[in-house]
Amino acid sequence: MSKSSGRAGTVKVFIADGSQLSCQLIAAAVRRGRYRTRVVGYATDAVGIRAGLVENDADVAVIGARLENEDLAGFQVTREILASRSKPSVIMILDSNKPAMVVEAFRAGASGVFSRDQSSELLCKCIHAVHKGQVWASSKELHFVIEALGQAPLTRSISVRATALLTKREEGVVHLVAEGMTNRDISQELKLSEHTVRNYLFRIFNKVGTSNRLELALYAIDRREGQEQQNLLAGMEELHTVANQAVSSKRA
């Protein structure tokens, strides 16, 4: 990315990390960069992030995997942002680029991953690249993701026992997600608040083993097609039974 392209527009950034000092250090580093970036707020826990993103119109959220209240809270917050209707792009700051951490960051919905030992200038470049719709990761980190995708089955292995735990209301939410409805659409359809819809989605994700709306929609479609096939086979078996009974009665 060239210097001139980096200055084409100011990117609004929200920063979240494990302490106020860490947030302030990241903010200072971002402001010193040669790319036009404006820090619109920061937070140290999940509650502060939710409130801060509602109050501030951020283009990109830079979120540490380790927040004030929990070591891996940043992953869950990133999932929440992904499930919201209007969301900033997310860059996750990782303490290490171990395969599991990198894969989980992208699975949670991050558009980029950044290691704490990298330079502040590179972070500024990362922010502007993600804002433009690019995915930010090193070749090594991308290989981690590709390997994880290669190991995953074509269809997500969703536990049947887990799906049985869904309530009737949760089943309804899954159906509407598969229809392509946004959180706002679902809230209007079911006469619920968007906050309540988001809570339903988080519980559903945990129950069926999905990580985001896309996986949930694919799971719902696959499940529906499987049910239709079972119904068709059951109907054919019923017709076969009726025919056999008719033949047997004639012989009698």
Beta strands, then each sheet from edge to edge (+ up, - down):
strand 1: 11-16
strand 2: 37-43
strand 3: 60-64
strand 4: 89-94
strand 5: 112-115
sheet 1: 2+ 1+ 3+ 4+ 5+
end
